[in-house]
Amino acid sequence: MRRSTDVSRVEKRQLAVASATLGPWRPAAVVGALGGGVSLALHLVHGHFGLGILAGAISIAALLFYTVGGSGAVLGYSSRGTRGDHRLRRWARSHPWQVAAVPAALMFVSDMVIRQVLTSQGFFSSIWTGLWHGAVVAAVVGVVGVVGAARR
């Protein structure tokens, strides 16, 4: 028999997705665009250009976007100017690794699609690159959440 405070796996997944959506995604988009733009500009200054360079810049932009947005979600910040649902934010602060899995999974999928569409990189190579980029996002967001919760 389940107690009223127990949460099923499906409910935990839904809470993690809902918590991640409350992050500061507008500022994250600005940071991602700036990072991707700087990466692209640096390659252009060195005289390199191609779809691989463009894919790398878009991948950096996505990495920064998901990292900043996910970190803000586990810390309880929002771009809407409001603090949002306090219970949901409290749940996100107490479960940072579950919330971190959401932007990490999105990073994996988007990076894999970017590399498959814009480069001639093989499928398994795209999966590997997407996996480690997703792992970086998960690690940063999770550690930010743990450290942020410890500081409160």
Secondary structure, 3 states (H helix, E strand, C coil): CCCCCCCCHHHHHHHHHHHHHCCCHHHHHHHHHHHHHHHHHHHHHCCCCCHHHHHHHHHHHHHHHHHHHHHHHHHCCCCCCCCCCHHHHHHHHHCHHHHHHHHHHHHHHHHHHHHHHHCCCCHHHHHHHHHHHHHHHHHHHHHHHHHHHHHC
